[in-house]
Each structure stands twice: as structure tokens, then as C-alpha cells.
Amino acid sequence: MKRILFVCLGNICRSPLAEGIAAHYIAKQSLKIEVDSAGTSDWHAGESPCTNSIKVARQHGIDIASYRARAVTDNDKIDFDYIVALDHQNMSDLLSRGFHNVHLLGDFGGYNGEDVPDPYFFPGFEGFEKVYTMIERAVHDFIEKVQHESI
């Protein structure tokens, strides 16, 4: 069984959304893939995803309220087949810590290497909706490529 880890900075907005979207898609497709998420920092370890991430996921039929933030660990290097960074800084941080098989989520779904932006940099709830849409499209493409072993 393939295992995918989605990584952002704090693991309270973007990466839990990616995990939830991926888990939902995997369940609907009956795929044999496991997913998790983590942050490059431990600032929010043990916290729930932020309120707006929970809200936008719920609006799309996905429940991420029970997720808890955690920081990446050295064990993640061997426990996961694919590490998926949500932006270039996360990717750089992971590579500098010796992670391999690191992919940028923005390289999938036709986003041409764009960062998945932090939704807090958008006014109001609009940023969370935009980020959700971007993550959903890129995650679906990434999982299809994993499933067909074209990564």
C-alpha cells in the first residue's frame, strides 16, 4: 500500500485540507493508499485544523475536525512513499532535512509549479475557498499519477 504525507508549515490549514480531500477521494475510488499530513514546524502540535479549513472542508462533504497537527519526524522519511509539499519553502525545508521523494503539490493539476498559497493572506473566507479548489484539483491529479505509477 502506498503512503502519502502532505506537508505545510503549521499543519492547521493547507495540509489537513490536502489530507482530507485525498482521503475522501481515495475512499470514493476504493484505492489502496494511506494519507496523513504534518507541518515543518511544531508551532501548532496537537491543535485542530483552523476553523475556516474545517468549514470549507465541511461545505464539500469532508470532515477534518478530528485531525490534529503534528510536525514531520525523521521516521516520516521511511514511513511514507511520497512527501508532498504545499509550497516551495516547505519543499526546501524538507529537502534540507534529508527527505527524499519530495514533490510540490503545485506541480500537479495544471498549476505549473505554483505554491498553494496560505489562505490567511486572502481577505476573509475567500482565500480558503480558492485554496480548497486548488488543492482538490492538484491532489486528484497527484493520486491518479500515484495510482498509475507515473510519478
Secondary structure as GFF3:
##gff-version 3
##sequence-region A 1 151
A	DSSP	beta_strand	2	8	.	.	.	ID=ss1
A	DSSP	alpha_helix	14	29	.	.	.	ID=ss2
A	DSSP	beta_strand	33	39	.	.	.	ID=ss3
A	DSSP	alpha_helix	51	59	.	.	.	ID=ss4
A	DSSP	alpha_helix	76	79	.	.	.	ID=ss5
A	DSSP	beta_strand	82	85	.	.	.	ID=ss6
A	DSSP	alpha_helix	88	96	.	.	.	ID=ss7
A	DSSP	beta_strand	102	104	.	.	.	ID=ss8
A	DSSP	three_ten_helix	105	107	.	.	.	ID=ss9
A	DSSP	three_ten_helix	119	121	.	.	.	ID=ss10
A	DSSP	alpha_helix	126	147	.	.	.	ID=ss11
###
